[in-house]
Amino acid sequence: SGNQDVTPDSRSFSHIIDYYSRSSDPHGGKKAEFLLQGMIKMYEKGYRHVLPSMFSFTAVISTYARSKNGDAGLDSERVLHLLEAFHRKHKISSLKPNTFVVNTVLHAWSKSGHPMSSERVENILSHMESQYCGEGNNAMQPNTRSCGLVLSTLAKSAHSDKARRARNVLARMRVAATTNEFITMNVHCYNAVLNAAAFTDGGMDARTEAFNIATTTLEELLKSKEVDPISSTFGTYIKVCGKLSLPRTVVEPAVSKAFDQCRDLGLVNDFILTQVRYSASPAQYRNLLGDVTKGKKINEGLTINEIPHTWRKNVGERLPNSGNKNDWWKHE
């Protein structure tokens, strides 16, 4: 009817997009993106009061990320490219792509389970690095969350070389941390490399490489002056030893060494006890645990309350440089 009082504006669209981003509607992402596309078309036809905000773009991407749909990464990245194109065309400073938006896309890829997810997140991280280091674009400065999302995506991928690729990301982090204040090394990034190694499939060469990468990564962490291990560090490494189906002559010395180090740090918990039981031979298991296994069948296992207090004295306590489980999400 031409009544200007009921003409939709940016806030009207944003409220509805926000509704979809919070809803459980499996098609919420598509519906939110449809509204965003409508805002862009209206703005470009001269309706300047319907300018999309950065919130509008990010909310659509977040909706896809939470959908757990296999195409969530593809859909999110498409919206990112839409934002990039809109910024190039209209030069609106508040709509310049930034680290927060790109991390939301990385998050979508990490949750998608898509076969291309590991390649895409690595390429996106490389793009961020080239933008920040090569072009001086501070808005695209990678942070710990960026790297952590790439590492977690790699760890979940099916590629037989994922441990090597995860280790390369860790190495890039270490270099970047010397000049980029928003990248800090933490134990969970090291653990992600160990996790990638633990779940490596493939031939003997691939599994041996994964084991060697895990061993080198653990050794580097233990030598680090900035980062301390936690129980899951040793538990995941011992899992590496048990899952890769390597010769006992290779893994048994590694299991013994890791358990001894963990015990000496007072970090033995239920996860450690479980992984040692599954990864060690019965004889090695009884040798490592000693008297506490007397009267126990091998399939019974132990609980944390059955081992000496000195073995578990730091369980649940944070060592000075161990950080916390949310560290790589600290910087948005």
WOZI-V63120 format. One record per pair of residues at least 12 apart in sequence whose C-alpha atoms are under 10 Angstrom apart, sorted by sequence separation. I is the first residue (numbers start at 0). J is the second residue. D is the distance in whole Angstrom. If there is no record, write none. Layout:
<<I J D> <I J D>>
//
This chain:
<<16 28 9> <19 31 6> <37 49 9> <38 50 7> <39 51 7> <60 72 9> <62 74 10> <63 75 6> <82 94 7> <83 95 7> <105 117 10> <108 120 7> <127 139 6> <128 140 7> <150 162 10> <153 165 6> <172 184 7> <196 208 9> <197 209 8> <220 232 9> <240 252 10> <272 284 9> <275 287 9> <276 288 10> <285 297 8> <18 31 9> <19 32 10> <38 51 6> <62 75 9> <63 76 10> <82 95 8> <83 96 6> <107 120 10> <126 139 9> <127 140 6> <128 141 7> <152 165 9> <196 209 5> <197 210 8> <237 250 9> <240 253 7> <241 254 9> <258 271 8> <275 288 9> <284 297 8> <288 301 9> <292 305 9> <16 30 8> <17 31 8> <37 51 10> <38 52 10> <60 74 8> <61 75 8> <82 96 7> <105 119 8> <106 120 9> <127 141 6> <150 164 9> <151 165 9> <195 209 8> <196 210 6> <237 251 10> <239 253 10> <240 254 7> <258 272 9> <291 305 7> <292 306 9> <15 30 10> <16 31 5> <35 50 10> <36 51 9> <59 74 9> <60 75 5> <63 78 10> <105 120 6> <124 139 10> <126 141 10> <127 142 10> <149 164 10> <150 165 6> <153 168 10> <169 184 8> <194 209 10> <196 211 9> <217 232 8> <239 254 9> <281 296 10> <282 297 10> <291 306 6> <15 31 8> <16 32 8> <35 51 7> <59 75 8> <60 76 8> <80 96 9> <104 120 9> <105 121 9> <124 140 10> <125 141 9> <149 165 8> <150 166 9> <172 188 9> <193 209 9> <196 212 7> <197 213 8> <217 233 8> <237 253 8> <238 254 9> <272 288 9> <281 297 7> <290 306 9> <291 307 9> <16 33 9> <34 51 10> <35 52 10> <38 55 10> <60 77 9> <79 96 8> <124 141 7> <150 167 10> <192 209 9> <193 210 9> <195 212 10> <196 213 6> <236 253 9> <237 254 6> <258 275 8> <280 297 10> <281 298 9> <289 306 10> <13 31 9> <16 34 7> <57 75 9> <60 78 7> <82 100 10> <102 120 10> <105 123 8> <124 142 10> <127 145 9> <147 165 10> <150 168 7> <195 213 9> <196 214 10> <236 254 8> <237 255 9> <257 275 10> <288 306 8> <12 31 9> <15 34 8> <16 35 8> <56 75 10> <59 78 8> <60 79 8> <101 120 10> <104 123 9> <105 124 9> <146 165 10> <149 168 8> <150 169 8> <169 188 7> <193 212 8> <194 213 9> <217 236 8> <237 256 10> <35 55 7> <36 56 10> <59 79 10> <149 169 10> <168 188 9> <169 189 7> <192 212 8> <193 213 5> <216 236 9> <234 254 10> <237 257 7> <254 274 10> <255 275 9> <277 297 10> <13 34 9> <34 55 9> <35 56 7> <57 78 9> <79 100 8> <102 123 9> <124 145 7> <147 168 9> <192 213 7> <193 214 8> <233 254 9> <236 257 8> <237 258 8> <254 275 7> <276 297 8> <277 298 9> <12 34 7> <13 35 9> <56 78 7> <57 79 9> <79 101 7> <101 123 8> <102 124 9> <123 145 9> <124 146 7> <146 168 7> <147 169 9> <166 188 10> <169 191 9> <193 215 10> <213 235 9> <214 236 8> <236 258 10> <276 298 8> <12 35 8> <32 55 9> <35 58 10> <56 79 8> <101 124 9> <146 169 8> <165 188 9> <166 189 8> <169 192 8> <190 213 9> <193 216 7> <213 236 7> <234 257 9> <276 299 9> <277 300 10> <31 55 9> <32 56 8> <35 59 8> <79 103 10> <124 148 10> <165 189 9> <168 192 9> <189 213 9> <192 216 8> <193 217 8> <213 237 10> <233 257 6> <234 258 9> <254 278 8> <255 279 9> <276 300 7> <12 37 9> <13 38 10> <31 56 9> <34 59 9> <56 81 9> <57 82 9> <75 100 10> <76 101 9> <79 104 8> <120 145 9> <121 146 9> <124 149 8> <146 171 9> <147 172 10> <166 191 9> <167 192 9> <192 217 9> <214 239 9> <232 257 10> <233 258 7> <254 279 7> <275 300 10> <276 301 9> <9 35 10> <12 38 8> <32 58 9> <33 59 10> <56 82 7> <75 101 9> <78 104 9> <101 127 8> <120 146 9> <123 149 9> <146 172 7> <165 191 8> <166 192 6> <190 216 9> <210 236 9> <213 239 7> <214 240 10> <233 259 10> <31 58 8> <32 59 6> <76 103 9> <77 104 9> <121 148 10> <122 149 10> <165 192 5> <166 193 9> <189 216 7> <190 217 9> <213 240 9> <233 260 8> <234 261 9> <251 278 8> <252 279 10> <273 300 7> <31 59 6> <32 60 9> <75 103 8> <76 104 6> <120 148 8> <121 149 6> <164 192 9> <165 193 9> <189 217 8> <233 261 6> <250 278 9> <251 279 7> <255 283 8> <259 287 8> <272 300 7> <273 301 8> <9 38 8> <30 59 9> <31 60 9> <53 82 9> <75 104 6> <76 105 9> <98 127 8> <120 149 6> <121 150 9> <143 172 8> <162 191 9> <163 192 8> <165 194 10> <166 195 9> <210 239 7> <232 261 9> <233 262 10> <250 279 8> <251 280 8> <254 283 9> <255 284 9> <258 287 8> <272 301 7> <273 302 9> <8 38 9> <28 58 9> <29 59 8> <32 62 9> <74 104 9> <75 105 9> <97 127 9> <119 149 9> <120 150 9> <142 172 9> <162 192 6> <165 195 7> <166 196 10> <189 219 9> <190 220 10> <209 239 8> <210 240 7> <231 261 10> <254 284 10> <258 288 10> <272 302 7> <7 38 10> <28 59 6> <31 62 8> <32 63 9> <51 82 10> <72 103 10> <73 104 9> <75 106 9> <76 107 9> <118 149 9> <121 152 9> <141 172 10> <161 192 9> <162 193 8> <164 195 9> <165 196 9> <189 220 7> <230 261 7> <247 278 10> <252 283 10> <255 286 9> <269 300 10> <272 303 8> <27 59 9> <28 60 8> <30 62 10> <31 63 9> <72 104 7> <75 107 7> <76 108 9> <117 149 7> <120 152 8> <121 153 9> <162 194 8> <163 195 9> <210 242 10> <229 261 9> <230 262 10> <234 266 10> <238 270 10> <242 274 10> <247 279 9> <251 283 8> <255 287 7> <269 301 8> <270 302 10> <271 303 9> <8 41 10> <9 42 10> <28 61 8> <29 62 9> <71 104 9> <72 105 7> <74 107 9> <75 108 8> <116 149 9> <117 150 9> <119 152 10> <120 153 9> <142 175 9> <143 176 9> <161 194 10> <162 195 5> <163 196 8> <206 239 10> <210 243 8> <228 261 9> <233 266 9> <234 267 9> <238 271 9> <241 274 8> <247 280 8> <251 284 10> <254 287 9> <268 301 10> <269 302 6> <270 303 9> <28 62 5> <29 63 8> <51 85 10> <72 106 8> <73 107 9> <74 108 9> <117 151 9> <118 152 9> <141 175 9> <142 176 9> <161 195 6> <162 196 5> <186 220 8> <209 243 8> <230 264 9> <232 266 10> <233 267 9> <234 268 9> <237 271 8> <240 274 9> <241 275 8> <244 278 10> <268 302 8> <269 303 6> <272 306 10> <20 55 10> <27 62 7> <28 63 5> <71 106 9> <72 107 5> <73 108 8> <117 152 6> <118 153 9> <147 182 10> <160 195 9> <161 196 7> <162 197 9> <185 220 9> <210 245 9> <229 264 9> <230 265 9> <231 266 9> <234 269 9> <235 270 9> <236 271 10> <237 272 10> <238 273 9> <239 274 9> <240 275 9> <241 276 9> <242 277 9> <243 278 10> <268 303 6> <269 304 9> <13 49 10> <26 62 9> <27 63 8> <28 64 9> <71 107 6> <72 108 4> <116 152 7> <117 153 5> <143 179 10> <146 182 8> <151 187 10> <154 190 10> <155 191 10> <159 195 9> <160 196 9> <162 198 9> <206 242 9> <207 243 8> <228 264 9> <229 265 10> <230 266 5> <231 267 9> <234 270 6> <235 271 8> <237 273 10> <238 274 6> <241 277 7> <242 278 7> <267 303 8> <268 304 9> <12 49 8> <17 54 9> <20 57 10> <21 58 9> <25 62 9> <26 63 9> <28 65 9> <70 107 9> <71 108 6> <72 109 8> <102 139 10> <116 153 8> <117 154 9> <142 179 8> <143 180 10> <144 181 9> <145 182 9> <146 183 10> <147 184 10> <150 187 10> <151 188 8> <154 191 6> <158 195 10> <159 196 9> <161 198 9> <162 199 7> <189 226 9> <194 231 10> <206 243 6> <207 244 9> <229 266 7> <230 267 6> <231 268 9> <233 270 9> <234 271 5> <237 274 6> <238 275 8> <240 277 10> <241 278 4> <8 46 9> <9 47 9> <10 48 9> <11 49 9> <12 50 10> <13 51 8> <16 54 9> <17 55 8> <20 58 6> <24 62 10> <25 63 9> <27 65 10> <28 66 8> <56 94 9> <69 107 10> <70 108 8> <71 109 9> <72 110 8> <73 111 9> <101 139 8> <106 144 9> <110 148 10> <117 155 9> <118 156 10> <141 179 8> <142 180 8> <143 181 6> <144 182 8> <146 184 10> <147 185 10> <150 188 7> <153 191 9> <154 192 7> <157 195 10> <161 199 7> <190 228 9> <193 231 10> <194 232 9> <197 235 7> <205 243 10> <206 244 8> <207 245 7> <228 266 9> <229 267 9> <230 268 7> <233 271 7> <234 272 8> <236 274 9> <237 275 7> <240 278 6> <241 279 7> <268 306 9> <7 46 10> <8 47 9> <9 48 6> <10 49 8> <12 51 8> <13 52 8> <16 55 7> <19 58 9> <20 59 7> <23 62 9> <27 66 8> <57 96 10> <61 100 9> <64 103 7> <68 107 9> <69 108 9> <71 110 8> <72 111 6> <97 136 9> <98 137 9> <99 138 9> <100 139 9> <102 141 9> <105 144 9> <106 145 9> <109 148 7> <113 152 10> <116 155 9> <117 156 6> <140 179 8> <141 180 10> <142 181 5> <143 182 5> <144 183 10> <149 188 10> <150 189 9> <151 190 10> <152 191 9> <153 192 9> <154 193 9> <155 194 9> <156 195 8> <159 198 9> <160 199 8> <161 200 10> <186 225 10> <187 226 10> <189 228 9> <190 229 9> <193 232 8> <196 235 9> <197 236 7> <206 245 8> <207 246 10> <210 249 10> <214 253 8> <218 257 10> <221 260 9> <230 269 9> <231 270 7> <232 271 9> <234 273 8> <235 274 8> <237 276 10> <238 277 8> <239 278 8> <240 279 9> <241 280 10> <267 306 9> <8 48 6> <9 49 4> <10 50 9> <12 52 10> <15 55 10> <16 56 9> <17 57 10> <18 58 10> <19 59 8> <20 60 9> <21 61 9> <22 62 9> <25 65 10> <26 66 8> <53 93 7> <54 94 9> <56 96 10> <60 100 8> <63 103 10> <64 104 7> <67 107 8> <68 108 10> <70 110 10> <71 111 6> <72 112 9> <73 113 9> <97 137 8> <98 138 6> <99 139 9> <101 141 9> <102 142 9> <105 145 7> <108 148 9> <109 149 7> <112 152 8> <116 156 8> <117 157 9> <140 180 10> <141 181 7> <142 182 5> <143 183 6> <147 187 8> <148 188 10> <150 190 9> <151 191 6> <154 194 6> <155 195 7> <158 198 10> <159 199 6> <160 200 9> <185 225 8> <186 226 6> <193 233 9> <194 234 10> <195 235 10> <196 236 9> <197 237 9> <198 238 9> <199 239 9> <203 243 9> <210 250 9> <217 257 9> <230 270 8> <231 271 8> <234 274 6> <237 277 9> <238 278 7> <267 307 10> <7 48 8> <8 49 5> <9 50 6> <10 51 9> <13 54 8> <14 55 9> <17 58 6> <20 61 7> <21 62 7> <25 66 7> <50 91 10> <52 93 8> <53 94 6> <60 101 9> <62 103 10> <63 104 9> <64 105 9> <65 106 9> <66 107 9> <67 108 9> <69 110 8> <70 111 6> <71 112 9> <72 113 8> <97 138 5> <98 139 5> <99 140 10> <103 144 10> <104 145 10> <105 146 9> <106 147 10> <107 148 10> <108 149 9> <109 150 9> <110 151 10> <111 152 9> <115 156 9> <117 158 9> <140 181 8> <141 182 7> <142 183 8> <143 184 8> <147 188 6> <150 191 6> <151 192 9> <153 194 9> <154 195 4> <157 198 8> <158 199 7> <159 200 5> <160 201 9> <184 225 8> <185 226 6> <186 227 7> <187 228 9> <190 231 8> <191 232 9> <193 234 10> <194 235 6> <197 238 6> <198 239 8> <202 243 10> <203 244 9> <230 271 7> <233 274 9> <234 275 8> <237 278 7> <238 279 10> <267 308 10> <6 48 9> <7 49 8> <8 50 8> <9 51 6> <10 52 9> <13 55 6> <16 58 7> <17 59 8> <20 62 5> <23 65 9> <24 66 9> <25 67 9> <26 68 10> <32 74 9> <36 78 10> <39 81 10> <43 85 10> <52 94 7> <53 95 8> <57 99 9> <58 100 9> <61 103 6> <64 106 6> <65 107 7> <67 109 9> <68 110 8> <69 111 5> <70 112 9> <71 113 8> <73 115 9> <96 138 7> <97 139 5> <98 140 6> <99 141 9> <102 144 7> <103 145 9> <105 147 10> <106 148 6> <109 151 7> <110 152 8> <114 156 7> <140 182 9> <143 185 9> <146 188 8> <147 189 10> <149 191 10> <150 192 7> <153 195 7> <154 196 8> <156 198 9> <157 199 7> <158 200 8> <159 201 6> <163 205 10> <183 225 9> <184 226 7> <185 227 8> <186 228 6> <187 229 9> <190 232 6> <193 235 6> <194 236 8> <196 238 9> <197 239 4> <200 242 9> <201 243 9> <203 245 8> <207 249 10> <237 279 9> <265 307 10> <267 309 9> <268 310 8> <269 311 10> <6 49 10> <8 51 9> <9 52 8> <12 55 8> <13 56 10> <16 59 7> <19 62 7> <20 63 8> <22 65 10> <23 66 8> <25 68 9> <28 71 9> <32 75 10> <35 78 9> <39 82 10> <51 94 9> <53 96 9> <57 100 6> <60 103 7> <61 104 8> <63 106 10> <64 107 4> <67 110 6> <68 111 6> <69 112 6> <70 113 7> <72 115 9> <73 116 9> <76 119 9> <95 138 8> <96 139 7> <97 140 8> <98 141 6> <99 142 10> <102 145 6> <105 148 6> <106 149 9> <109 152 5> <112 155 8> <113 156 9> <114 157 8> <121 164 9> <128 171 10> <132 175 10> <148 191 10> <151 194 9> <152 195 9> <154 197 9> <155 198 8> <156 199 9> <157 200 7> <158 201 9> <159 202 9> <162 205 9> <166 209 10> <183 226 10> <185 228 9> <186 229 7> <189 232 8> <190 233 9> <192 235 10> <193 236 6> <196 239 6> <197 240 8> <199 242 9> <200 243 8> <210 253 10> <214 257 10> <265 308 8> <266 309 9> <267 310 6> <268 311 6> <17 61 10> <18 62 10> <20 64 10> <21 65 9> <53 97 10> <56 100 8> <57 101 9> <60 104 7> <63 107 7> <64 108 7> <66 110 9> <67 111 6> <68 112 8> <69 113 5> <72 116 7> <95 139 9> <97 141 9> <98 142 8> <101 145 8> <102 146 9> <104 148 10> <105 149 7> <108 152 8> <109 153 8> <112 156 8> <114 158 9> <117 161 9> <121 165 10> <124 168 9> <144 188 10> <147 191 8> <150 194 10> <151 195 8> <154 198 8> <155 199 10> <157 201 10> <161 205 10> <162 206 10> <187 231 9> <190 234 10> <191 235 9> <192 236 10> <193 237 10> <194 238 9> <195 239 9> <196 240 10> <197 241 8> <198 242 7> <199 243 7> <265 309 6> <266 310 6> <267 311 5> <268 312 10> <10 55 10> <13 58 9> <17 62 9> <20 65 8> <29 74 9> <36 81 9> <58 103 9> <61 106 8> <62 107 9> <63 108 10> <64 109 9> <65 110 8> <66 111 9> <67 112 8> <68 113 9> <69 114 9> <71 116 10> <99 144 9> <102 147 10> <103 148 10> <106 151 10> <109 154 10> <110 155 10> <112 157 10> <143 188 9> <150 195 8> <154 199 9> <159 204 10> <160 205 7> <163 208 8> <186 231 10> <187 232 8> <190 235 7> <193 238 9> <194 239 8> <197 242 6> <198 243 8> <262 307 10> <264 309 9> <265 310 4> <266 311 5> <267 312 8> <268 313 9> <269 314 10> <9 55 9> <16 62 9> <20 66 9> <28 74 8> <32 78 8> <35 81 10> <39 85 8> <43 89 9> <54 100 9> <57 103 7> <60 106 9> <61 107 7> <64 110 7> <65 111 9> <70 116 10> <73 119 9> <98 144 10> <99 145 9> <102 148 8> <106 152 9> <109 155 8> <159 205 6> <160 206 9> <162 208 8> <163 209 7> <166 212 7> <186 232 8> <190 236 8> <193 239 7> <196 242 9> <197 243 7> <263 309 8> <264 310 7> <265 311 4> <266 312 7> <267 313 8> <268 314 7> <28 75 9> <53 100 9> <57 104 9> <60 107 8> <63 110 10> <64 111 8> <69 116 10> <72 119 9> <76 123 10> <98 145 8> <102 149 10> <105 152 9> <109 156 9> <117 164 9> <121 168 8> <128 175 9> <132 179 10> <158 205 10> <159 206 8> <162 209 6> <165 212 10> <166 213 9> <169 216 9> <196 243 8> <262 309 8> <263 310 7> <264 311 8> <265 312 5> <266 313 5> <267 314 7> <268 315 9> <63 111 9> <72 120 9> <117 165 10> <131 179 10> <160 208 9> <161 209 8> <162 210 9> <163 211 10> <262 310 5> <263 311 9> <264 312 8> <265 313 5> <266 314 5> <159 208 10> <160 209 8> <162 211 10> <163 212 7> <166 215 10> <261 310 8> <262 311 7> <263 312 10> <264 313 7> <265 314 7> <266 315 8> <159 209 9> <162 212 7> <163 213 9> <166 216 8> <261 311 9> <262 312 9> <264 314 9> <266 316 9> <162 213 8> <259 310 10> <262 313 10> <265 316 10> <266 318 10> <264 318 10> <230 311 9> <230 313 9> <229 313 9> <230 314 7> <229 314 8> <230 315 9> <229 315 9> <229 316 9> <229 317 8> <228 317 9> <229 318 8> <227 317 9> <228 318 8> <227 318 6> <228 319 10> <229 320 10> <226 318 9> <227 319 7> <228 320 8> <229 321 7> <226 319 8> <227 320 5> <228 321 6> <229 322 9> <225 319 9> <226 320 5> <227 321 5> <228 322 9> <229 323 10> <225 320 6> <226 321 6> <227 322 8> <224 320 8> <225 321 9> <226 322 8> <223 320 10> <186 320 8> <187 321 9> <185 320 8> <186 321 6> <187 322 8> <184 320 10> <185 321 7> <186 322 7> <187 323 8> <185 322 7> <186 323 8> <187 324 7> <184 322 10> <185 323 9> <186 324 9> <187 325 9> <188 326 9> <185 324 9> <187 326 8> <188 327 8> <186 326 9> <187 327 7> <185 326 7> <186 327 9> <184 326 9> <185 327 7> <183 326 9> <184 327 9> <183 327 8> <182 327 9> <183 330 10> <181 329 9> <182 330 9> <181 330 7> <181 331 9> <147 326 9> <148 327 8> <147 327 6> <148 328 9> <144 325 9> <146 327 8> <147 328 8> <144 326 8> <145 327 8> <146 328 10> <143 326 8> <144 327 5> <145 328 8> <143 327 5> <144 328 5> <142 327 8> <143 328 7> <144 329 7> <145 330 9> <142 328 9> <143 329 8> <144 330 6> <145 331 8> <142 329 9> <143 330 7> <144 331 7> <142 330 6> <143 331 9> <141 330 10> <142 331 8> <141 331 10> <102 328 10> <103 331 9> <102 331 7> <101 331 10> <99 330 9> <100 331 9> <98 330 10> <99 331 5> <98 331 7>>
//
